[in-house]
Amino acid sequence: MSRLSVADGLISLVEASVEQLVYVREDEYTVARMSADGVPDFVATGRALAGVQPGETVRLFGDWSRHPRHGRRFAVTGCERVPPSSVRAIRVYLGSGLIRGIGPRLAYAIVDHFGEATLKIINGEPERLTEVVNIGPQRQGQIVLAWQEQKAIAALMVTLQGLGVSPLLASKIYQVFGPDADEVLSTDPYRLIGRVRGVAFRIADRIALQAGVPERSPQRVKAALLDRLEAAGSRDGHCFLPVSALVREAAELIEQPQELVRPLVDALAADRRLVVETAPEPAGAHREGERPVAFAKHVHSREVALTARLTALMTARSTLPLRAYQEDPGLHDDQRAAVTMALTSTVSIITGGPGCGKSHTVKAVATTVRAAGGSVTLTAPTGKAAKRLSELTGLPAMTVHRMLAQQPDPDPETLFDERPSQADLIVVDEASMLDLHLATRLAAAVRPGSHLLLIGDSDQLPSIGPGDVLADLLRVTTIPRVQLTHVFRQAGGSGIVEAAHRIRGGRLPAMPGGGGFWFEELDDPEQVARRVAHLAMVAIPRKQDVDPGQVQVLCPMRKGETGATALGRLIQDQLNPAADDKAEHWSGATVFRVGDRVMPIRNNYDKGVFNGETGTVTAVVREERAVEIRTDDGESVRYGFDELDDLTHAYAISVHRSQGSEYPFVVAPIVAESGGIMLRRKLLYTLVTRAKAWVVLVGQREALELAVHRLGHRRNTGLARRLSLSLDGH
């Protein structure tokens, strides 16, 4: 077999080692630097390279061409992984970090000892590894385990490629199912949905159909129904779907008649995998009465549990220790009303826009309780929101997650077995961010008789997760609430506050603006993206004499030319470009490089990191297959290569991800890409209120008008109705 054929325009065969990943696109198009014996290093390109890692030896099929700017390239049409055969290739393979526990130095020692027989020894006589200095029985066992895992993942990649599925999913599938992964793929691939990140119904369905599952199989129909319910929660925040809509969406997904699908809803309900109830027809519907609706079982359990717990808290006798309340003469009338309410009601809500004195009111309530000998816990859903609450009130605050950290995540059926919090008053700021899951855990942790005070702005975006808890509670008329409406003089002169209140009222802000709010009109999305990046990296830092890290780019959407993904990569390439002395690791289409600004997108109680916190990549530890992060709070956290889906770059983030945070300077693109589906009033209002000093919007005037005037959809939730009925019963 010829290892290297270099004739331009002819189908060629190349066997080479992967030296470095240069670029990976969202569609898995990959550019990699390769080396082969006896020839200069070269560049290979193509989607067939998806999933290759530095250190691997691959057999490539394709043809040579010459790029006008980048020179000679090998366009890959097929890629096979093969065991490295030369001493050099084996040393590179073992030292690349593909096998956990082996770094460059140990790789050199192993290959120096065993030579070309190294891989044969590891595979067939692994006990001989202890012949190498610094390898004892424990490390030998770790190496063998990692070697077996890597072999299994490589085999899984071949299987997935044969099924027409991205090989990048192999390690994720193996991480969840381990040695049973092949059996799951062949017998019940629908188990991948919801358990393996990145596997939606369409991918699992493609595998299932290739494995011989009939198109009309009940297994397939049930999977489609459950997928549509979960998608409604993760995509739109719904807690339920009307059964008619659920059946229609599932039937469209699998291209089968609705008559086939409808009976399987009842079958899933009988299996207790979903719950069917009746709910009122929505306001404005062409008919009145009730309609059947379907909940995912875990969502229904939480709604029921949250209803029961809030009812218990509201009907409990207050145990708050209070002496005579001395009114603060510095408070406005509505603030004084809010303080009185919070001190006399076991569950209450304070709402209001920016500059209306919510934090000052919280401080007055907390100070009064503490003066009477009571205990107070101030919390918020994110670390940044908690820090800001502490700064504004002068009192200690923590995240809701940290407050609950000592309490295990409960089964919704036994929710009240949790150990309750002992605070006399628990204040939750940024309550609009509470999804159904977190709100249920929070309510379960409050001791009956204690006071729960929710602070929020109902005009901000609702939670990322399913539910619309704050809005639902505001619909329950028996829950005490005070809306703060007075804008104080100190904040009244801010262009940001003025713009926010105009947007809140459905009016365009003054343009081009001033006093901290600016709108710069540009039509072309590509120009908008470049201008946003320039403002964030150069113009604002130079004008304000600040570091670019003080400027946050917020995007209404994740995809598109002006989406968070593309803009984040553009800024990363400028602020933290690749360099030979800078370690990096590609995870799918994302490269994590030393010096990168990152943030977790999922809470991790074991690591002690939570959604919304930010940090910097300090090291890529290939031997341990991990990336080390230093959080802005100074904590050191390690993420394994197989955990990097839990991290995102912080150069440009979605508006949803910014909830609960505040930044000195904010720059945002406002364009109607993809019909501007995310441009809505709550999103724009949330975006503008994230900035403390400046917010600069760049884009199309018609897109800004669309965002101001378009109201978002109302989420399908049952909490308000359940709670109203429950409280009426008391």
Salt bridges, closest charged atoms under 4 A:
ASP8 OD1 - ARG72 NH2 3.12
GLU15 OE2 - ARG3 NH1 3.90
GLU15 OE1 - ARG59 NH2 3.49
GLU19 OE2 - ARG88 NH2 3.28
ASP27 OD2 - ARG25 NH2 2.94
ASP37 OD2 - ARG3 NH1 3.79
ASP41 OD2 - ARG33 NH1 3.27
GLU56 OE2 - ARG81 NE 3.15
GLU80 OE1 - ARG59 NH1 3.30
GLU131 OE1 - HIS113 NE2 2.90
GLU131 OE2 - ARG128 NE 2.86
ASP205 OD1 - ARG220 NE 2.70
ASP227 OD2 - ARG228 NH2 2.61
GLU230 OE2 - HIS298 NE2 3.04
ASP236 OD2 - ARG235 NE 2.82
ASP266 OD1 - ARG262 NH1 3.28
ASP271 OD2 - LYS222 NZ 3.49
GLU277 OE2 - HIS300 NE2 2.56
GLU277 OE1 - ARG722 NH2 2.96
GLU281 OE2 - ARG287 NE 3.22
GLU290 OE2 - ARG721 NH2 3.24
GLU303 OE1 - ARG722 NE 2.78
GLU327 OE1 - ARG336 NE 3.80
ASP333 OD1 - ARG336 NH2 2.38
ASP334 OD1 - HIS332 ND1 2.88
ASP409 OD1 - ARG441 NE 3.67
GLU413 OE2 - LYS297 NZ 2.82
GLU418 OE2 - ARG441 NH2 3.78
ASP424 OD1 - ARG447 NH2 3.06
GLU430 OE2 - ARG388 NH2 2.59
ASP457 OD1 - ARG504 NH2 3.62
ASP459 OD2 - ARG504 NE 2.42
ASP472 OD1 - ARG475 NH1 2.62
GLU520 OE2 - ARG531 NE 2.66
GLU526 OE2 - ARG530 NH1 3.01
GLU584 OE1 - ARG593 NE 2.84
ASP596 OD2 - HIS649 NE2 3.16
GLU613 OE2 - ARG402 NH2 3.46
GLU623 OE2 - ARG139 NH2 3.85
GLU628 OE2 - ARG638 NH2 2.38
ASP632 OD1 - ARG597 NH1 3.00
GLU643 OE1 - LYS607 NZ 3.17
ASP645 OD2 - LYS172 NZ 2.74
ASP646 OD1 - ARG197 NH1 2.41
ASP646 OD1 - ARG602 NH1 3.40
GLU662 OE1 - ARG388 NE 3.73
GLU705 OE2 - ARG701 NE 3.24
